[in-house]
Amino acid sequence: MLILNDAQALIIESLLTKMLTNDTYSVAQLEEAIGWFQQEGARVSCPFEQVWSKNLAQEIVRELRNLP
């Protein structure tokens, strides 16, 4: 199982965001990230999963409170 550390998770998040928004990104970081996922039999566990879920929930609540 591949467990991403905080720095790796941030790199992945940044790369995916830049790709989705057609922003420029570092090919070296992309190659490094691909290497993490090419380990034989790798499954991924991301430590940010709970933090992102909490942040998303907070953002939803914030938006709901701003409704007229």
N, C-alpha and C positions, 0 to 999 in steps of 0.2 A: 504494500500500500504506500502510495506517495502522499506524504503530509506536507502541505505547503506551509512555510513559515510566514510570518507577517510581511516581510520584505518581498517574498515571492508572490504572495497574494496581491499586494499592492501593484506589483509589476503587471500581473495578469489583468487586474482591473483596469489599469491605465491603458494597456495595449488594446483591450477589447473596446474601451470607450473611444480611443482614438480611431480604431478601425471602423466603428459604427458611425462616427461623425466625419469620416474621411479626413481626419487630421494626420499630420506626419508623425511617424514613430520610428524608433530605433530598430533597424534590422538586427543588430547585435542582440538586443533584448528579446526580440522575437525568436531568434535562433536559440538563445539560452532557454527560453520558456518551452519551446518545442522539445528540447532535450529533456526537460523534466518529465514530460508526458510520454516519452519514448522508452522509458525504462520497461523492461519486460514484465508483463503482468501488473503494471501499475494501476492502482485505483487511487482516486484523489479524495482527500479530506481537507477541507479549507477551514482554518480557524476563524475566519471572518463571518462564517455563515450566520451565527447567532447575532453578531453585531450588525450585519447588514439587515437582517430581519427586524431587529429592534429599530434601526434607523428608518427603515421603510414604514414601519408602523407609526413611528413618531411623525413622519412627514405626512402620512395620511390623516392623522388626527389634526395636525396643524392646518392642513388644507380644509378639512371639514369644519373647523372652527372659523375659518375665514369666509365660509359661504354666507350669502345674505339671508 
